[in-house]
Amino acid sequence: MPWIDLTYTDGSSKPYATACIGGKNNDMIFIFGGVPTYPSFVNQFDTSKQQWINITSVGNVPTKRYYISCANFDNGSIAIFSGTPSSGTMTNDLWIFNTLTLTWSLSNATNAPLPMSGYCAVTLPDGNILYIGGASVINSTLAYMPMNNLPLYNTKSDTWTNMSISGPTPAPRLHFSAVLTSDGRIIIFGGYGNLTALGDLWILDTTLFQWQWSSGNISNPIVNLTLHGHTATLADNYMFLSFGQKGSFDNFSFSSRIFMLDVNRKDSYKWVTEFTPNTNNYYSYYKLKQYKFQI
């Protein structure tokens, strides 16, 4: 895949930030949080004009934070929850950012889960947001969030519930990745937990009456592949895992690689080096054409 150098746009480097698309045509990228703490909590990139836009929010706005995961919903809204604050203690506040008016609103829900960071937020087909994994701080001690009892935020009623998940349970983790497939599977990969870098694949099937986890079967596993702090993006039936860190948390190196996993089949997954876009998908076919990746 050819790279396009956008250094000339002079964007700010914001490690440990989170990004979601928004705007009238979903052609804007909004970047929230991160460290170091720049004056603006939100940065906006116009993908059509390939330029950065300064955002100055007025009124009630979130405190600066990082290790968060944003989730977009309802044609232009983006939710962020909790996170690690730049100063002070963690809070379990949920904020909604309107990408059309560039304004914030604070959730009034009274039954929010524990404050947490390093989690993944996934917007489900019904518009609700599922929060997976991460960790909280309880009595000054890091406590991993359970993977079999997941907070669910109802974006319409502004309420929280907990989803009980059956089946074998993934090890608790943070700084992993998650994507939602078109047939309702949430696929998570890697992360970091219990002083261990992880390279396992897990699937949460949200189409079943009783949601359940299952361990993903990769037919051609890559030996010793572990990633944390990476990103995952779904294009057609392929999950792209990009960058991140490899190795243990106290002895890691940065990864410059992109891995591609074929997730088309529910019963078997496969690492691939060639991507053929779906010709029925305009964006995939005309923008991506066919590219080869080195794994």
N, C-alpha and C positions, 0 to 999 in steps of 0.2 A: 504494500500500500504506500503510495507516495506521501511524503510529509510536506506540509505547507508551513513555512517559517513565518510566524506572526510576531516575532520579536519587535518588529517596528511599531506595533500597536502600543508598546510601552505599558503593558499591564503589570500590576503589582503582584509579587510573589506572595501567596497566602497558604503556607503549609497547614494541613489538618483542617481545611475548610470543606464545605459541601456545596454542591452545585445542582441546580434544577433549571429546566427550561420554562419559559413563560412568555408573557406578552400577547398581543392581539393575535399574532400568527404563529405563536410558539417558536419564534426565531430569535428570541433573546435568551441568553444564559445568565442566570443570577447566581452569584457566589456569595455565600454567607459565612461569616466568622473566620476562624483561622488565626494562626500566630505567625509573626508578631502582630500585635493589635494595631491595625491601621486606623486612621480617623473614621473611615466609613466601615460600618459593619456589613454593608451590602455593596457589592460591585456588579455592574451590569455590562455584558458584552453583546453588541449587535452583530449577529453572524452574517447579516446581509451586507452591512457597510464595513464589517470587520474593524470596528472601533469600540473603545471603551466609553461608557457614559457614567458620569459622576451622579450618584444618588444622594440627596440630602433629605432624610426623613424627618418630619416634624411631629410633635406630639409625643404620645406614649410609645416608646420603642424598646426593644429587648436590650439587656446588658450584653456586653461583648463576651463571646464564648467560642469554644472550638470542640472538636470530637463530636460533632452533631451530624445528623443525616436528615436532609430535607425531603419532602414528599409533595408533589404537585397534585392538585385535584380541582374539580369544579371550574374548569375553563379559566384558568388564570390565577388561582390561589395556590400558595405554597405554605406548608406547615413546618415549623421547626420546634423541637421539644428538648428541654433541659440542656444537657451538655456540660462541659467543663468550663467554669467561668474564668475570665482573665484575672479576677481577684474575688475574694470572698468564698462563700460556700455554694455548693450546687443547689439549684432550685428545680422544682418539677413544674415549671411554667410552660405552656404551649402557646406559641404565637402564630398568627396567620398573616402572611404578606400578600397583598393584592398587587399583582404585577401589572395591572392595567392602570391603577390609580397611584401605585407606589406608596401605599399606606399600610400601617400595621394595626392589628387588633389582637387583644389578649383573650384567650379562652376563659370562660367563666365556669368551666367544669370543676366540681368540688371533689371528685373521686379519682384524681390523676394518680398514676403509679409513682413509685419512688423515683427521685431524680437519677438520671443515668447518662452515661456517655459511651462512645465506642460502639453503639448499636447500629442496626440497619432499619430504616423505615421503608415500607413497601405499600404503595397504594393499590388496593384490590379493585377488581372490576366494578364493584358497587360504590366505589368512591371512598370507602373507609380505609383507614391507615393502620397497618399492623406493624408493631415494634418488636424486633427480634434481637435477642442477645444484649450485649453491652455489660456494663458494670456500674455499681453504685458505691457510695462510701457510707458505711455504717459503723458508727463508733470509731471513726478515724481509720477504718480498715476497708480495703478494697473487697467488694463482694460482687461476684458474678451473678447476673440475672439468670433465672431458670429458663431453660429452652423448651420446657413442656407446659408453660403457663405464660402466654404472651399477651401483653396489653393491646387492646384494639380501640382506636379512637373513631367514633362516629362523627363524621364531618357535618352531617345534617342536623343532628340533635345536640351536638357539643357535649357528648357524654363518653365515658370510658367503660369498657367491660374487659373481662379476661377470657381468653380462649384457651381451653384445656386441650392439649395435644396428646394423642396416643402414639403407640408404636415405640421403637427404640429411640432414645433421645440423644441428640448430638451433645458433645462435651460443651460446657459453657465457654463463651469466647467473646472477644471484642475485636474491632478493626478487621472484620471479614467483609465479604461482598454478598449481595443478594440481587437477583433479578426475578421478574415475573414473566412466565411464558404466556403465549396466547391461549393455552388450554388450562390455565389456572395453577400451574406448578410454580412454587417459589424455590429457586435453586440457590443454595449458599455454598461458598467455597472458602476454605482456609481460615485465616484469622490467627488470634493469639490467645492462649488460655493456659493457666497453671504453669507459667514459665516455659511454655512450649509453643513453638511455631507450628501451625497446622496446615495440612495439605489435603484434607478430606472434603468430599462432596456429599451434600445432603439435600433431600428433596422434601418439601412440604406440599402435599396435595390438598388444595383448598376446595376441590370440587366434591369431595366425599362428605357425607353427612357428618361423620366424625373425622375431623382433620387428623392426619397422622404423618409422622416423619418416616422416611426410609433412607437407607444409605445408598448413595448413587454408585452404580456399577460402571466403572470406566474400563472399556475393553482393552485399552492400550495405555496403562498408567505411565506417567513420567516419573522415573525413580527420583526420590528425595525432593520432589517439588513441593515447597511450602511458600506461602505468601501471606503477608499481613500488611494492612495499610494500602492495599491495591484498589483498583476500581474494576467494576464489571459492567458491561454494556451488552444488551441483546440486540442483534440485527438478524431478522428472519429467525431461523432456528439455530443460530450460532451465538454462543456467549464468549465475548472478548474479555480476557483478563489482562489488565495493563499495569505495568510498573509495580510500585509497592516496595516492600522489604522482604528479604529472605534471610533465614537463619534465626537464631534465638533473639529475644528482645534486647539482651545486653551484649550481644555479639552478632550484629546483623550487617548486611550490605544492601545497597539499593539495587533493584532490578530495573533493567532498561528494556525488558522483553515484553512482547505481547503474545499471549497464548490464546488459542481458539478451540472451543469445545462444541462439537455437534450435539445439540440437545433435542433433536427431532424425535427420537424414540424414548418412550418412558422407561423401558426396561434395560436400556444400554446406552452409554454415552461414549464418545470417542474424540480424542484429540486429533485435530486436522491441521493441515497447512495450506489448504486451498478453499476459497470461499466463492461459491457460485450463487449470486443473488437470485431471489425469487422474481421472475419476470412480471408477475402480477403486482409487485410492489414498485411503484414508480421511483421512489427515492432509492431503494436498493439497486434497482437495475440501471438507472441512468446516472446515479451519482457514484455508486461503488463499482459498477461493472464487475470485473473479476480480478482479484488480487491474490497473491501468494504470500504466505507468512513463514518465516523461519522460526522453528520451535527448538 
